[in-house]
Amino acid sequence: MSAQPTKPLSFWESAIYGFGNLGASAVYGFLNSAAGLYLERYPAVPTWAVGLLSQERSLAGAFAQPIVGSISDRTRTRIGRRRPFFIVGVSLTAASLLFLAGFPPLVPMVLVLSVNAFFLNVAVDPYLALMADLVPPGQRGRVGTVLAIFNMLGQIGATLLGLFLWDRSPELVFVLVAVILVAAFAVTTIGVREPPHPPAPTERVKVDLVAYVRGVLALVGTIVGAVPAGYTADRIGKKPVIAAGLLLFSILALIGSQVQTVPQALVAMGVIGLANGIWTALNVPLLVDLVPPERAAEMTGLGSGTWSLAQPIGAVIAGILIGSFDSYRASFVGAAVLVFVSFLLLLTVRAPRLATIPVPPVVAQGRSAT
């Protein structure tokens, strides 16, 4: 196993790394919020399919992303083992967004929209795995907070573009989101220097579904929730902070299912967002702590693949609950139950012992990312 990185990142280095998350979250947020409006132009698309096509993850990615991660771990090029995937994934995603901007015929539209999220995950999974290459374990909570902040900034940017420009020119919104994606990942791709390659994993790339299903048991917002979560995690450990966040999310979702007015609903969603921020900041840092660094992309691909499979399944379960009980409240109760199960599963995970790394004074003053 390769040695863990020991040199902490400065704030500016963390920010340069975080720009990639801004670009990815802009695309995810845009697809989640605008895909339904986009599909209104296609009356032939049935209502039940709109939810699946609007997901930020693709079903194909659930099975392909672990393989992409495995290949990234074994890639050796002059520009690194992660950068080639940034370039390919971002290029394919930007091209697909520009293609969709033209409102193509139904069949090619459905095909491209279905795999668009997977194109982006070709870049995102190696991007998340780069944390294992760059960030010492004792600093990953704080860097996870930076990623969460950029995540929120990307979503806010995509939301504002949709609000102000969609009615005037949806085509322009697609183009601008593609520009944000390319520009943000360019900052990370150019600004972050990958460390020397560790020894390549000796195992061949293969699909071991049984092992992956076992691994799921170990895998298992807002900026306001993410910031204290990241810093607290670097002091007391990531697992207890995430566990507290999951338990809080479950309780709040159950309480939120009983709101009676729109203001109450807004308050409930805001407070639930605080709990979600804990997960947003710390899920990747904890995963990176749990896996061998030389297989980080494979394991983050597995994590993303699990999420890719769970999200559309969750959308279907929510629809079934709403239809069965004729109330959206049922979906909140279902979410509360599933998140509580995640909390129980997390308790079985044996997290590594916390090793904090003091940040020297020179780091606070910043240093070159290269």
ChimeraX attribute file (.defattr): number of C-alpha atoms within 10 A of each C-alpha:
attribute: neighborCount
match mode: 1-to-1
recipient: residues
	/A:1	11
	/A:2	12
	/A:3	10
	/A:4	16
	/A:5	15
	/A:6	13
	/A:7	14
	/A:8	21
	/A:9	23
	/A:10	20
	/A:11	18
	/A:12	16
	/A:13	22
	/A:14	23
	/A:15	21
	/A:16	22
	/A:17	31
	/A:18	26
	/A:19	28
	/A:20	29
	/A:21	28
	/A:22	27
	/A:23	30
	/A:24	29
	/A:25	24
	/A:26	27
	/A:27	28
	/A:28	23
	/A:29	22
	/A:30	25
	/A:31	25
	/A:32	18
	/A:33	18
	/A:34	20
	/A:35	18
	/A:36	16
	/A:37	14
	/A:38	17
	/A:39	21
	/A:40	12
	/A:41	11
	/A:42	14
	/A:43	9
	/A:44	9
	/A:45	14
	/A:46	10
	/A:47	12
	/A:48	10
	/A:49	11
	/A:50	16
	/A:51	16
	/A:52	18
	/A:53	25
	/A:54	24
	/A:55	23
	/A:56	24
	/A:57	29
	/A:58	26
	/A:59	23
	/A:60	15
	/A:61	28
	/A:62	22
	/A:63	19
	/A:64	19
	/A:65	29
	/A:66	26
	/A:67	21
	/A:68	23
	/A:69	31
	/A:70	26
	/A:71	20
	/A:72	27
	/A:73	26
	/A:74	23
	/A:75	15
	/A:76	15
	/A:77	11
	/A:78	7
	/A:79	12
	/A:80	16
	/A:81	22
	/A:82	29
	/A:83	24
	/A:84	19
	/A:85	25
	/A:86	24
	/A:87	16
	/A:88	14
	/A:89	22
	/A:90	24
	/A:91	18
	/A:92	17
	/A:93	26
	/A:94	23
	/A:95	16
	/A:96	20
	/A:97	24
	/A:98	20
	/A:99	18
	/A:100	21
	/A:101	18
	/A:102	12
	/A:103	16
	/A:104	12
	/A:105	10
	/A:106	14
	/A:107	8
	/A:108	13
	/A:109	18
	/A:110	17
	/A:111	11
	/A:112	17
	/A:113	20
	/A:114	21
	/A:115	19
	/A:116	26
	/A:117	27
	/A:118	25
	/A:119	25
	/A:120	27
	/A:121	31
	/A:122	27
	/A:123	28
	/A:124	28
	/A:125	29
	/A:126	29
	/A:127	25
	/A:128	26
	/A:129	27
	/A:130	23
	/A:131	24
	/A:132	25
	/A:133	22
	/A:134	22
	/A:135	22
	/A:136	21
	/A:137	24
	/A:138	23
	/A:139	24
	/A:140	29
	/A:141	30
	/A:142	25
	/A:143	29
	/A:144	29
	/A:145	28
	/A:146	25
	/A:147	27
	/A:148	30
	/A:149	26
	/A:150	24
	/A:151	27
	/A:152	22
	/A:153	19
	/A:154	28
	/A:155	23
	/A:156	17
	/A:157	20
	/A:158	26
	/A:159	17
	/A:160	13
	/A:161	19
	/A:162	21
	/A:163	13
	/A:164	11
	/A:165	13
	/A:166	17
	/A:167	9
	/A:168	11
	/A:169	12
	/A:170	19
	/A:171	17
	/A:172	16
	/A:173	24
	/A:174	26
	/A:175	18
	/A:176	16
	/A:177	27
	/A:178	24
	/A:179	15
	/A:180	22
	/A:181	26
	/A:182	20
	/A:183	16
	/A:184	22
	/A:185	27
	/A:186	19
	/A:187	16
	/A:188	22
	/A:189	22
	/A:190	14
	/A:191	17
	/A:192	19
	/A:193	16
	/A:194	16
	/A:195	12
	/A:196	9
	/A:197	16
	/A:198	15
	/A:199	11
	/A:200	14
	/A:201	15
	/A:202	7
	/A:203	8
	/A:204	9
	/A:205	16
	/A:206	9
	/A:207	13
	/A:208	8
	/A:209	10
	/A:210	8
	/A:211	9
	/A:212	16
	/A:213	12
	/A:214	10
	/A:215	15
	/A:216	15
	/A:217	14
	/A:218	19
	/A:219	23
	/A:220	22
	/A:221	22
	/A:222	22
	/A:223	24
	/A:224	16
	/A:225	23
	/A:226	29
	/A:227	21
	/A:228	17
	/A:229	28
	/A:230	30
	/A:231	20
	/A:232	16
	/A:233	26
	/A:234	20
	/A:235	15
	/A:236	14
	/A:237	21
	/A:238	29
	/A:239	20
	/A:240	15
	/A:241	19
	/A:242	27
	/A:243	21
	/A:244	16
	/A:245	25
	/A:246	24
	/A:247	19
	/A:248	22
	/A:249	26
	/A:250	26
	/A:251	18
	/A:252	20
	/A:253	25
	/A:254	20
	/A:255	15
	/A:256	22
	/A:257	20
	/A:258	15
	/A:259	15
	/A:260	9
	/A:261	8
	/A:262	9
	/A:263	10
	/A:264	13
	/A:265	15
	/A:266	13
	/A:267	13
	/A:268	18
	/A:269	15
	/A:270	14
	/A:271	20
	/A:272	23
	/A:273	21
	/A:274	21
	/A:275	27
	/A:276	21
	/A:277	28
	/A:278	33
	/A:279	28
	/A:280	28
	/A:281	34
	/A:282	28
	/A:283	18
	/A:284	23
	/A:285	27
	/A:286	25
	/A:287	22
	/A:288	26
	/A:289	22
	/A:290	17
	/A:291	17
	/A:292	18
	/A:293	24
	/A:294	24
	/A:295	22
	/A:296	27
	/A:297	34
	/A:298	27
	/A:299	29
	/A:300	28
	/A:301	31
	/A:302	28
	/A:303	25
	/A:304	26
	/A:305	28
	/A:306	23
	/A:307	19
	/A:308	25
	/A:309	18
	/A:310	15
	/A:311	19
	/A:312	20
	/A:313	14
	/A:314	16
	/A:315	15
	/A:316	16
	/A:317	15
	/A:318	20
	/A:319	18
	/A:320	14
	/A:321	19
	/A:322	17
	/A:323	13
	/A:324	10
	/A:325	11
	/A:326	11
	/A:327	13
	/A:328	14
	/A:329	18
	/A:330	21
	/A:331	23
	/A:332	22
	/A:333	22
	/A:334	20
	/A:335	19
	/A:336	24
	/A:337	16
	/A:338	14
	/A:339	21
	/A:340	19
	/A:341	15
	/A:342	18
	/A:343	21
	/A:344	15
	/A:345	16
	/A:346	20
	/A:347	15
	/A:348	11
	/A:349	14
	/A:350	10
	/A:351	17
	/A:352	13
	/A:353	10
	/A:354	16
	/A:355	14
	/A:356	15
	/A:357	15
	/A:358	9
	/A:359	14
	/A:360	11
	/A:361	8
	/A:362	9
	/A:363	15
	/A:364	12
	/A:365	10
	/A:366	13
	/A:367	13
	/A:368	10
	/A:369	17
	/A:370	9
